[in-house]
Amino acid sequence: MSYRAPVQDLMFAIRDLAGLDEVATLPGFEDAGCETAQAVLDEAARFNEEVVAPLNWEGDKFPSSFHDGHVTTTPGFKQAFRQFAEGGWQGLQHPAAFGGQGLPKTIGFACTEILNSANLSFALCPLLTDGAIEALLTAGSPDQQQAYIPKMVAGEWTGTMNLTEPQAGSDLAAVRTRAEPQPDGSYRIFGTKIFITYGEHDMADNIVHLVLARVAGAPEGVKGISLFIVPKVLADGTRNDVHCVSIEHKLGIKASPTAVLQYGDGTAASLPGGAPGAVGYLVGQENQGLAYMFVMMNAARYAVGVQGIAVAERAYQKAVAYARDRVQGRSVDGSTPPGGGIVHHPDVRRMLMTMRALTEGCRAMAAVAAAAYDAAHAHPDADARAQNQAFYEFLVPLVKGYSTETSLEVASLAVQVHGGMGFIEETGVAQYYRDARILTIYEGTTAIQANDLVGRKTTRDGGALARAVAARIEATEGELVAQGGAAARAMAARLAAARQAFLDAVGFMVERGKADPGAAYAGSVPYLMLAGNLVAGWQMARALRVAEQRLAAGEDEAFMRAKVATARFYADHILPRTGALRDAVVDGAESIAAMPLEAF
Ligand SMILES: Cc1cc2nc3c(=O)[nH]c(=O)nc-3n(C[C@H](O)[C@H](O)[C@H](O)COP(=O)(O)OP(=O)(O)OC[C@H]3O[C@@H](n4cnc5c(N)ncnc54)[C@H](O)[C@@H]3O)c2cc1C
């Protein structure tokens, strides 16, 4: 078996850290307690280990291919996607009214991690379909919801997200695709979209493209962007005027087709009236498209963060297996038994612990974010909904930015643990490294996440939300001290130092940002890494506390001891990075600006 789902750790994250029991008290989630979660995760583990994971390596060797406007996915993908759909996995988190299972994100996130560990390329298709469903649930008309959501929930149709154009990447204000209103209320869409994940494929009967475009005469910039549904095949069976022109050859996630889509080149002459232009249907109001698309983007940003955790977990598992097997030298203290593996070397253990601590910390952070999302949507009290929504929105750039940046570190360490064999494709670990490389780029680069964290989530309210999060961290420190014991006290001290580093950086962003935004944004990515490190460390601190209590009660001894050790490692090796990040934010802006542009 190439991958084993970490069901016990996922259950720990969602039960003990995210508080699944509390989520299950929310209206609509009454049946989603720990028993349900365990059953769903066990089944997700079985399906993905047996069906989806074995196709991961295949996808790297036999990527999706393009011929004459059609895309053929990796052999096995189509059948696996059928099984995925028939198993009801696409509908896991979506409302029962549309054929879904209506489970909370707190459980759904764990299944997303397992699916992505099994196969990042395969998982992208459901990931984007989830986002399209969420966008239509928020902004689609009742007719649009009925026409598209049940088919997507059933996995018969899939969804895409069409933002990017050659001149419009991070800057969506530059979108040029145009939409021409038609007498019947529909629109005709013209333009080129690039980098569209699963923009064309052979795994479903229809593809529902959600497309950003400008209606003629719309205001310049982001205020003039509207959102359209453009199905590949129209309701009467007509092939719409949207065509895949090519797919990209990539560094990683090779099985996931990345399409160039041409809208309205007139190749579909059978369209009503024989006129060119892809038939599109406006979602919500004209010029509000970016706000609706943000629903899809936020869902996808969170999910891409989970992709980071997923690839990190798989890379870690592979590194552990290799470190046990590979025999090379004796450890300096002579503790390596004859035939013992490199796992006995202290530095190899350091690498494995770094990988494990980063992965578990990010997993815990994502689980807590998922529970906040559920409360933000389902809590009966409006204030509680608002507070959870604000907390979730603060966490999204951390889940996306920090978890994906650390996934690169983890995947790189996995290569390092393998030595020279890590650099050789046949070992398989190089694929994780290459696959992970996209995660800090798509769905908004780390810089774009960091800009969001600084602008919308920190300085806009004068640092109030960031300081409220810090206050919750301080409360955890108090609980650790009250619990007593060397590990808890040491963890509390490290957490306090990291929290202070964060507060210094928040103060800098808020104060300096007013007069000199360039200086604040010069430190935006270090600030994001600091905040992510701290919040993941905070969850590891909470994990340590729970694990010590469980140990005292004699529960799951091996697992709880490992959790305490991993949390201690995070405290000693990962949390101290926040000090350096603080200095880069607070003292580093001048040296970024000091180099004249012509000197580069
Ligand atoms: C495999 C793959 C799949 C993709 N899937 C999709 C998809 O399904 N749908 C879709 O619409 N798009 C998709 N994309 C596009 C992806 O979201 C963009 O590539 C990404 O948002 C970055 O845009 P860009 O490539 O134009 O880079 P640019 O925007 O040109 O960025 C280049 C560099 O400049 C930096 N930069 C740019 N602006 C700023 C700023 N304001 N502040 C600080 N730094 C900045 C960036 O951080 C980056 O380092 C995909 C891309 C790839 C490669």
The ligand as an ORCA input file, in Angstrom:
! r2SCAN-3c Opt
* xyz 0 1
  C      -1.461     24.406    -13.179
  C      -2.275     25.656    -13.071
  C      -3.648     25.566    -12.855
  C      -4.427     26.726    -12.790
  N      -5.789     26.619    -12.679
  C      -6.550     27.746    -12.832
  C      -7.973     27.661    -12.951
  O      -8.556     26.580    -12.872
  N      -8.670     28.799    -13.174
  C      -8.058     30.020    -13.282
  O      -8.751     31.013    -13.485
  N      -6.715     30.125    -13.156
  C      -5.950     29.031    -12.940
  N      -4.585     29.128    -12.852
  C      -3.969     30.448    -12.897
  C      -3.369     30.841    -11.557
  O      -4.366     31.120    -10.619
  C      -2.425     32.025    -11.819
  O      -1.305     31.507    -12.507
  C      -1.994     32.707    -10.533
  O      -3.089     33.385     -9.949
  C      -0.865     33.715    -10.759
  O      -1.120     34.555    -11.849
  P       0.004     34.720    -12.975
  O       0.407     33.365    -13.403
  O      -0.500     35.645    -14.003
  O       1.240     35.361    -12.227
  P       1.475     36.924    -12.005
  O       0.219     37.545    -11.500
  O       2.096     37.481    -13.209
  O       2.535     36.901    -10.818
  C       3.951     36.787    -10.998
  C       4.647     37.108     -9.686
  O       4.330     38.454     -9.293
  C       3.814     38.475     -7.985
  N       2.760     39.488     -7.862
  C       1.791     39.780     -8.772
  N       0.975     40.737     -8.276
  C       1.419     41.040     -7.039
  C       1.005     41.937     -6.022
  N      -0.082     42.696     -6.163
  N       1.716     41.983     -4.859
  C       2.807     41.207     -4.694
  N       3.245     40.346     -5.629
  C       2.567     40.251     -6.777
  C       3.220     37.080     -7.756
  O       3.160     36.758     -6.381
  C       4.203     36.211     -8.541
  O       5.302     35.897     -7.735
  C      -3.796     27.986    -12.875
  C      -2.410     28.061    -13.059
  C      -1.666     26.923    -13.172
  C      -0.196     27.049    -13.441
*
